Amino acid sequence: MSILSKVQSLFYYSRLSGIILSVVLICLIGFLDICTGVEMAFSLFYVIPIVLLSVQQKTAKIDVIFCATLSAGSWCYSEYTVVSFSHYFFPIWNTGVRFSLFLIIGVLMFNLKQKDRRLSEVNRKLLQLNTEKNKFIGIAAHDLANPIGMIQSFSDLLIESCAENHIVEVSEGLEVIKTLSTNSMSVLKNLLNVSVIESGKIDLKVQELDYIEFIKKQVEYNNILAHNKNIHIEFESTIDSVTMSYDAHYLGQVTGNLLSNAIKYSPSGSTISVRVLAENNYLVTEVKDQGKGIPEKEQGELFMYFQKSSTQPTAGESSTGLGLAIAKQIVNLHQGTIGLKSKINEGATFYFSLPIKN
């Protein structure tokens, strides 16, 4: 809650009660000003009731003008009773200057309140639209996932049947259907993940598990995919075993995304290195490839939704620009950080750090 909102909540009365309270404060300040005379200045205190009235929720601009007029008059009267002026012009002049000063302060605070109110309304509407957007994406992705999943399954069956009957022409077309449906399913899964994460409904099922064994299994799974491009994934760890609290399913998405990206952007015959090490009460997992690297100007945007690098996959693989953004959200939910280090023609190293809780 902003400071202005706190002041509004403390001074939230009806319009009439706000005016009455301001008048009482002005009279009290004027009385103290008269009693203390020239020995103690209360001039700045006249601003207090003006500011309080200006930020009140139900105040109108005419109320601010009235309060500024009363404050300037009270200040002039208290000064006139204790100071002798050589001419009537001077107290009148002082009153005009003070009224202008109070009015400017009051109107500025009043306009600030109005802007704050409009901003709050816009934020409320944006939040509502964002919620509706996430709901729509979730429903659409879920409804599309079932038919595309069936297309993918039937294409597998037909490919097997064509292979048994040596029907090459049809088999090639079915391979295209399978590839397109697989890519579409990947996009839909990412959209579902985005809608769940953005809605704040993600429920981490945290367990105490051996993290090193978890990473080893992720390397084994992805080595099968890497084998198709003649790429080898090697694993190295400075720690033999460590038990940590994490959600294996969602963290598997993070490591799977980093490894699949490394495979996409690595040339045939290269090696991908996965390394786990401890640094300052954090466990760091690095995935280093031997690809073309990522331009420095693009590195800061890669973890945003629908952002892609200008570097192209080595075998024409597709990319949705959602994987790294989802990975960042999942790592953040584990109180960790994610990032990358890369230079052109020197490959890229993606890493994420998780806190080691003793």
Long-range contacts (C-beta under 8 A, 24 or more apart in sequence): 2-116, 4-55, 4-112, 4-113, 4-116, 5-116, 7-52, 7-55, 8-55, 8-56, 8-57, 8-113, 11-52, 11-55, 11-56, 12-56, 12-57, 13-56, 13-58, 14-58, 15-56, 15-58, 15-59, 15-60, 15-63, 18-52, 18-53, 18-56, 18-58, 18-59, 18-63, 19-53, 19-63, 19-66, 19-67, 21-49, 21-52, 22-49, 22-50, 22-52, 22-53, 22-67, 22-70, 23-49, 23-67, 23-70, 25-49, 25-52, 26-67, 26-70, 26-71, 26-74, 27-74, 29-74, 30-74, 30-75, 30-77, 30-78, 33-74, 33-75, 33-78, 33-79, 34-77, 34-78, 34-81, 34-82, 37-82, 38-82, 38-83, 42-78, 43-75, 46-71, 46-72, 46-74, 46-75, 46-98, 46-102, 47-71, 47-102, 47-105, 50-102, 50-105, 50-106, 50-109, 51-105, 51-106, 51-109, 53-106, 54-105, 54-106, 54-107, 54-109, 54-110, 54-113, 55-109, 55-110, 55-112, 55-113, 57-113, 57-117, 59-110, 59-113, 61-107, 61-110, 64-103, 64-106, 64-107, 64-110, 65-103, 65-106, 67-102, 67-106, 68-99, 68-102, 68-103, 68-106, 69-99, 71-98, 71-99, 71-102, 72-96, 72-98, 72-99, 72-102, 130-198, 131-199, 134-194, 134-195, 134-198, 134-199, 135-195, 135-199, 137-191, 137-192, 137-194, 137-195, 138-191, 138-192, 138-195, 138-196, 138-199, 140-191, 141-188, 141-189, 141-191, 141-192, 141-195, 142-192, 144-184, 144-188, 145-185, 145-188, 145-189, 145-192, 148-181, 148-184, 148-185, 148-188, 149-185, 151-177, 151-181, 152-178, 152-181, 152-182, 152-185, 155-181, 183-318, 186-318, 186-320, 187-320, 187-322, 190-320, 190-322, 190-323, 190-326, 191-322, 193-253, 193-322, 193-326, 194-305, 194-322, 194-325, 194-326, 197-326, 197-329, 197-330, 202-250, 202-333, 204-247, 204-250, 204-333, 204-334, 205-247, 205-249, 206-245, 206-246, 206-247, 207-245, 207-246, 207-247, 207-248, 208-243, 208-244, 208-245, 209-243, 209-244, 209-246, 209-248, 210-241, 210-242, 210-243, 211-242, 211-243, 211-244, 211-246, 211-276, 211-283, 211-354, 212-237, 212-239, 212-240, 212-241, 212-242, 212-276, 213-241, 214-246, 214-248, 214-251, 214-252, 215-255, 215-274, 215-276, 215-285, 218-252, 218-255, 218-256, 218-259, 218-274, 219-259, 219-274, 221-256, 222-256, 222-259, 222-260, 222-263, 225-260, 225-263, 226-259, 226-263, 226-272, 229-263, 229-266, 229-268, 229-314, 229-315, 230-268, 230-269, 231-263, 231-266, 231-268, 231-269, 231-270, 231-271, 231-272, 232-271, 232-272, 233-259, 233-262, 233-271, 233-272, 233-273, 233-274, 234-271, 234-272, 234-273, 234-274, 235-274, 235-275, 236-273, 236-274, 236-275, 236-276, 237-275, 237-276, 237-277, 238-276, 238-277, 238-278, 239-276, 239-277, 239-278, 239-283, 242-278, 242-283, 242-356, 244-283, 244-354, 244-356, 244-357, 245-357, 246-334, 246-354, 247-334, 250-330, 250-333, 251-330, 251-334, 253-326, 253-327, 253-330, 254-327, 254-330, 254-331, 254-338, 254-352, 255-285, 255-287, 257-323, 257-324, 257-326, 257-327, 258-287, 258-327, 258-350, 258-352, 259-287, 260-323, 261-323, 261-324, 261-350, 262-287, 262-288, 262-289, 262-291, 262-348, 262-350, 264-313, 264-314, 264-315, 264-317, 264-319, 265-289, 265-291, 265-292, 265-311, 265-313, 265-314, 265-348, 266-290, 266-291, 266-314, 267-291, 267-314, 268-314, 278-356, 279-353, 281-355, 281-356, 282-336, 282-353, 282-354, 282-355, 282-356, 283-353, 283-354, 283-355, 283-356, 284-351, 284-352, 284-353, 285-351, 285-352, 285-353, 285-354, 286-349, 286-350, 286-351, 287-349, 287-350, 287-351, 288-347, 288-348, 288-349, 289-347, 289-348, 289-349, 290-347, 291-347, 291-348, 292-344, 292-345, 292-347, 293-342, 293-343, 293-344, 293-345, 293-346, 293-347, 293-348, 294-340, 294-342, 294-344, 294-348, 295-344, 296-342, 296-343, 299-340, 299-342, 302-340, 303-327, 303-328, 303-338, 327-352
